Amino acid sequence: MQRITPFLWFDDQAEQAAEFYVSLFPNSRILEVVRYGDDAPGQAAGVTTVRFELEGVEFEALNGGPTFTFTEAFSLYTSADTQEEIDRLWDALIADGGEPSQCGWLKDRWGLSWQIVPNRLGELLADPDPERARRAMQAMLGMGKLDIAALEAAANG
């Protein structure tokens, strides 16, 4: 068991969010769903917490009510090997009310921020030729969803 677990506060959609997230990533699953009892003070019977795993990382999600919401100060960084994987994740995460942002960032329908980043970007930004790295950075800064071919073309000048 991992010692540090990201804990996500949802209004009342923790189970739906967890089910959606595990559907996007292989090697992911719901580990436990805890429900309020009928006599829980101030709560209707329903899900209280969901423990789930995405690619080997455990998360805990709480139905805590509308008191707190997500901000961009916390995001889930997801690396991708191919443009097809970037496109699939991006499209799924912004569907049904999510919002695209810039530089590979987006918010999903629950307001949780994600970064969908090609592994190739790190290689381009670490290029030993500072001009190639600068051109890749400039291209990235002008993108919403990251485009591997466009990043490579920019780095190549």
N, C-alpha and C positions, 0 to 999 in steps of 0.2 A: 504494500500500500504506500502511495506517495505521501509525504509529510505535508506538502503544501498543495492545496487544492483551490483553484479559482471558484469563487462562490458568486453566483449570478442571481440578482434580485429581480423577479418579474412581478407584475401586478397579479395576474391570475392565469398566466399562460405557460408556466414552467414545463408542464408535461408536453404540450404541443411543440414548444420550442425544442426541447430535448429530442423528441421524436423526429422533428425536421432535421436537426443537426446530425443525428446519427444516420439519417438516410443519405446524407451528402458525402460521407467519408467512409471508405472501407475500414475494416478493423475497428468498428465503432458499435456501441451497444448501450442500451438502458441497463443499468445495474440494479437499481432499486427505486421503487415509488412508495413514498410514505403518505398515508392519507390521514386527514383530520378525522376524529371520531364524531359521531352525531352530537356529542355533548361538549365539543370544544368551545371554550368561551370566546364569543365574538366572531366565530368562524362557522360558515356553513360546511357541511360535510364535503370533502373534496381533497385534492392533492395539496399537501404541505411542501414536500421536497421531492426532488428527483435527482438521483445520482446517476451520472452517465459517463461514458468514456468515448473520446474522440481520438482515434489513432494512438491509443495507449495512454492518453492524458485524462485523468478523472476530473470531472466538474460536479459541482453541487448546484442545483437550481432551487430557488425558494419562491413560492407564491406568497409574497409579503405585502401585497396591496400596493396602492398607488403612491405611497410616501416617497419613494426614491426612484429615480430613473437613470438610465445609462448615460454616460457622456463619452466623448472622444478621448478622454484621459485614460481610458482602458479600451484595448482592442484585442482581438484575436488575430494573430499573424499566421497566415497560411501560405506556405510555399507551394509552388506548382512547377512541374517539369515542362509542361506543354501549353501551347495557346489554347488547345481544346479544353484542358483542365481549367485554365483561367476563365474561359468563356462559360463553361458549365457552372462553376461555383459562383461567378459574378451574377449570371442571369438568375440562378436559383435564389441567391441571397437578396437580390433587390426586388424579386417578384412579390406581388401582393402587398405593396406599400413600403418596400425598402427604398433607400435613396442612394444613388451613386454620388461619389465625391471625387476627389482628385488624388493623383499619385498612387492609385491602387486601393484607396480606401472607399468604404461604403458603410451604410447602416442597413441592417436587416429590418424586417417588418416590426420587430420588437424594440428597435432603437439600439441594438448592440452593434458596435463598430467592429469591422473586419478589415484586414489588409490582405489582399490577394496578390501575391508577389511572385513573379517568375524567378527561379533559382538563377537564371541567366543574368538578371539585373545585378546581383551581387558581384558576379564575375566582371561585368562591364564597368561597374563603379570602382572596382579594385584594379582596373587595368593599369599596368605599369606606365602606359603612355597617358599623362595627365590630360591631354587634349581629347583623347577618346573617352576617358572617364567623364570629363566635363560635358562633352556633347551628349553622352548617354543621360547624365543628370538633367541637363536642360530639356531633353526630350521627355523624360519621366515627369518633370514638373508641369508640363503642358498636357498631360494625359489624365483621363479619368481611369477607365479600365486600362491596365497596362498591356501593351502590344509588343511582343517579343521581336517580331520582324522590324517594326518601326524603331525600337530601341537599338537594335543591331545596325540598322541603316544609319541612324543618327551617329552612333559611335564611329562608324566607318567614314563618316563625312559625306 
